Amino acid sequence: MNYPDLQTLTLVGRIASLTVIKTEDDRDCLAVTLYHRINTDATVSVKFLNSNGLLTAYTNNNLVIGQELTVTGKMIGIRAFYMKDDCLTPLKQPEFQLKVIDYAFGSKPKLKAVPTPELEVAS
């Protein structure tokens, strides 16, 4: 007998990559990779797709790499290995695949200060 999975997961991390892709039905979709730190020694990649609010925020320049993002959803997959030269090789960062139900924007990375040239004073 199959039972429904009612568990959800909430993760907080920083956006590592944002890429607009075309889906099979020719819609634009945002592919997001988020880095979530499990502890001081372990980080996982969290990957998911979004075709509404996050895509709009990205196209309006309101979502940037390095920005903090909190996501809530259901885990749909875990990947820890890949094939390289016919050999099973571990990923540097295991990958969680989520179906995101909700998200909340966090802080953006601070811009580095650009030194301003000093003005010459006429004497």
C-alpha positions, 0 to 999 in steps of 0.5 A: 500500500502506498501512503502520501508523503506529507513531509516538507523540508525548509532550507536556507542557502545562498544562490550559486547559479541562475539559468533561464531554460526552455522546458519541453513545452517551450516555456521559460523556466529558471533553473536555480542552484542553491548552496546549503551548509549542513555543518562547518564541513559539509555543503549540499547543492539544492537544485530546482526549477521555477517558472513564476515568481523567481523567474520574474524577480530574476528578469527584473534584476531582483534576484542575484547570485550570492543572495540568500534564499529560503526554500520550502518543498518536497525532496524529489531526488538525491544525487551523490555520484556521477559516471566519469570514464566508466567509473562511479565518482563522488560529487564534491557536493551532494545534490538535493532536488526539490519541488519548491512550494514556497520561498522567501528572499533574503539579503543580497551580497554587499557590493565591494566599495569602489575607491574614488579618485581624489580630486586635485585641489587647485592652489 
